[in-house]
């Protein structure tokens, strides 16, 4: 997926650098209004589902800290609204560059889970493909959330807004390459953390559906036996979830979309 992510993002970066236009502008110029309208409508509903999922992540994360979802979600919505409508691109970029450091908590969570690193490395090099519905659904979700449609629009629009020209294309390509590798490294630790915590507690009751606190409590029990370490593990886990949940709604509104 690292290769696929880099190839698609690099194409969008190249288009933005060379043409100086957003992806939707190029679609309209090349394929006409009808095709552009269909893409925009489809993108709207996909992005709407993304926003709902991200705010659900905010609700689940903050409930671990004892904050009601009826408080956390409206506050998160106001924060996103202020950033999107009042902040310029560079301000929003700086805010989320800082918040991106919270993704390192996934690395900490994975280490605290004490997984079988040899097995994780072997599975990464030699994947075990399965042709059953749960596996294919999980694979589709993983690819769809890692290489998402909104990223193409965002990536191209970001280079356009920064006014990066053809002379700076090498630096732009290096930026995309570094971002793709970093992204997939974090995804690796998320998968390892999930496999070593939530997966081992997949009881019938878990599959039937339990609350967010119970699910993250299961992760905490897997990450440590003492009460302090369980609480620490829960908070480390959700420290990465909460900024990630706020990041995408802000990305969905960018020039060229």
C-alpha positions in Angstrom: 0.0 0.0 0.0 3.0 2.3 0.5 3.8 2.1 -3.2 0.1 2.7 -4.2 -0.2 5.6 -1.8 3.0 7.2 -3.1 2.1 6.7 -6.8 -1.4 8.3 -6.5 -0.3 11.1 -4.3 2.7 11.9 -6.4 0.5 12.1 -9.5 -1.7 14.7 -7.8 1.3 16.6 -6.6 2.7 16.7 -10.1 -0.5 17.9 -11.6 -0.8 20.6 -9.0 2.8 21.8 -9.5 2.7 21.8 -13.3 -0.8 23.2 -13.9 -1.3 25.3 -10.8 -4.9 24.1 -10.7 -6.9 22.0 -8.3 -8.1 18.5 -9.2 -11.7 19.4 -9.7 -10.7 22.2 -12.0 -8.8 19.8 -14.2 -11.6 17.3 -14.2 -14.0 20.0 -15.4 -11.7 21.2 -18.1 -10.9 17.7 -19.4 -14.3 15.9 -18.9 -16.9 18.6 -18.7 -19.5 19.8 -16.2 -21.5 16.6 -16.0 -18.6 14.3 -15.0 -17.4 16.9 -12.6 -20.9 17.2 -11.0 -21.1 13.4 -10.6 -17.6 13.3 -9.0 -18.5 16.2 -6.6 -21.8 14.6 -5.6 -20.2 11.3 -5.0 -17.3 12.9 -3.1 -19.8 14.9 -1.0 -21.5 11.7 0.3 -18.2 10.0 0.9 -16.8 13.0 2.8 -20.0 13.2 4.8 -19.6 9.6 5.9 -15.9 10.4 6.7 -17.0 13.3 8.9 -19.6 11.3 10.8 -17.0 8.6 11.4 -14.4 11.1 12.6 -16.8 12.7 15.1 -17.7 9.3 16.3 -14.0 8.8 17.0 -14.0 12.0 19.0 -17.0 10.8 21.0 -15.4 7.4 21.8 -12.0 8.9 22.6 -13.2 11.5 25.0 -15.5 9.1 26.8 -12.4 7.3 28.1 -11.5 10.6 29.9 -15.1 10.8 31.3 -16.2 13.5 28.9 -19.7 13.0 27.6 -20.1 12.8 23.8 -22.8 15.5 24.0 -20.1 17.8 25.2 -17.0 16.7 23.3 -18.6 16.4 19.8 -20.1 20.0 19.8 -16.8 21.4 21.1 -14.9 19.5 18.4 -17.3 20.8 15.7 -16.7 24.4 16.9 -12.9 23.9 16.8 -13.1 22.5 13.3 -15.5 25.3 12.2 -13.1 28.0 13.5 -10.0 26.4 11.9 -11.7 25.9 8.5 -13.6 29.2 8.2 -11.3 31.6 10.2 -7.8 30.2 9.7 -5.8 30.3 6.5 -3.9 27.4 5.1 -0.6 28.0 6.8 -2.2 28.4 10.2 -4.2 25.2 9.9 -1.1 23.4 8.6 0.9 24.5 11.7 -1.8 23.4 14.0 -2.0 19.9 12.5 1.8 19.6 12.2 1.8 19.8 16.0 -1.1 17.5 16.4 0.6 14.9 14.1 3.1 14.4 16.8 0.3 12.7 18.8 0.4 9.9 16.2 3.6 8.7 18.0 1.4 7.5 20.8 0.4 4.6 18.5 4.1 3.6 18.6 4.1 3.7 22.4 0.8 1.8 22.6 2.2 -0.9 20.3 5.3 -1.3 22.4 3.3 -1.4 25.6 1.2 -4.2 24.1 4.3 -6.4 23.9 3.3 -8.1 20.6 5.2 -10.8 18.9 7.5 -8.5 16.8 8.9 -11.5 14.8 5.5 -12.5 13.8 4.5 -9.0 12.9 7.6 -8.5 10.7 7.0 -11.9 9.0 3.4 -11.1 8.3 4.4 -7.7 6.8 6.8 -9.3 4.4 4.8 -12.5 3.7 1.1 -11.5 4.0 -1.5 -14.2 4.6 -4.3 -13.6 2.1 -7.7 -15.0 2.9 -10.7 -15.2 0.6 -13.5 -14.9 3.2 -16.0 -12.0 3.8 -14.5 -10.7 7.1 -11.0 -10.5 5.7 -12.0 -8.9 2.4 -14.2 -6.4 4.2 -11.3 -5.5 6.5 -8.9 -5.3 3.6 -11.3 -3.0 1.7 -11.7 -0.8 4.7 -7.9 -0.6 5.3 -7.2 0.4 1.6 -10.2 2.8 1.5 -9.2 4.7 4.6 -5.5 4.8 3.7 -5.9 5.8 0.0 -9.0 7.9 0.3 -10.5 10.0 -2.5 -10.4 13.2 -0.5 -6.6 12.9 -0.2 -6.2 13.4 -4.0 -8.1 16.7 -3.9 -6.3 17.8 -0.7 -2.8 16.9 -1.9 -3.1 18.8 -5.2 -4.9 21.8 -3.6 -2.2 22.1 -1.0 0.6 22.4 -3.6 -1.5 24.9 -5.5 -2.1 27.1 -2.5 1.6 27.0 -1.5 2.3 28.2 -5.1 4.9 25.5 -5.6 6.3 25.7 -9.1 7.9 23.2 -11.5 11.4 24.2 -10.2 10.5 22.9 -6.8 9.0 19.7 -8.0 11.9 17.5 -6.7 11.3 18.9 -3.2 7.6 18.3 -3.6 8.1 14.7 -4.7 10.5 14.1 -1.7 7.8 15.6 0.6 5.2 13.1 -0.8 7.6 10.2 -0.5 8.4 11.0 3.1 4.8 11.5 4.0 3.8 8.2 2.4 6.4 6.2 4.2 5.6 7.9 7.5 1.9 7.3 7.1 2.3 3.6 6.4 4.8 3.3 9.4 2.1 4.7 11.7 -0.5 2.4 10.1 1.8 -0.5 10.9 2.0 0.3 14.6 -1.8 0.9 14.7 -2.4 -2.6 13.2 0.1 -4.2 15.6 -1.5 -2.4 18.6 -4.9 -3.5 17.5 -3.9 -7.1 16.9 -2.2 -7.4 20.2 -5.0 -5.8 22.3 -8.5 -5.8 20.9 -8.1 -8.9 18.8 -7.2 -11.1 21.8 -10.4 -10.0 23.5 -12.8 -10.9 20.6 -15.3 -12.8 22.7 -18.9 -13.4 21.6 -20.0 -10.5 23.8 -17.4 -8.3 22.1 -18.7 -9.1 18.7 -22.3 -8.6 19.8 -21.4 -5.0 20.6 -20.2 -3.3 23.8 -19.6 0.3 24.7 -16.5 2.3 23.8 -15.2 2.3 27.3 -15.5 -1.5 27.5 -13.7 -1.9 24.2 -10.8 0.4 25.1 -10.9 -1.2 28.6 -10.1 -4.5 26.9 -7.2 -2.9 25.2 -6.0 -1.5 28.5 -6.2 -4.9 30.1 -4.1 -6.3 27.3 -1.6 -3.5 27.6 -1.0 -3.9 31.3 -2.2 -5.7 34.4 -1.8 -3.0 37.1 -4.6 -0.4 37.3 -2.2 2.5 36.7 -0.8 0.9 33.6 -4.3 0.1 32.3 -5.4 3.7 32.7 -2.1 5.0 31.1 -2.5 2.5 28.2 -6.1 3.7 27.5 -5.1 7.3 27.6 -2.0 6.8 25.4 -4.2 4.9 22.9 -6.9 7.6 22.7 -4.3 10.5 22.5 -3.6 9.3 19.0 -7.3 8.7 18.2 -8.6 12.2 19.1 -6.3 14.3 16.9 -6.7 11.9 14.1 -10.4 12.3 14.3 -10.2 16.1 14.1 -7.7 16.1 11.3 -9.8 14.8 8.4 -12.9 17.1 8.7 -10.5 20.1 8.3 -8.9 18.5 5.3 -12.2 18.1 3.5 -12.5 21.8 2.8 -9.6 22.9 0.7 -9.2 25.0 -2.4 -9.8 23.2 -5.6 -12.3 20.8 -4.1 
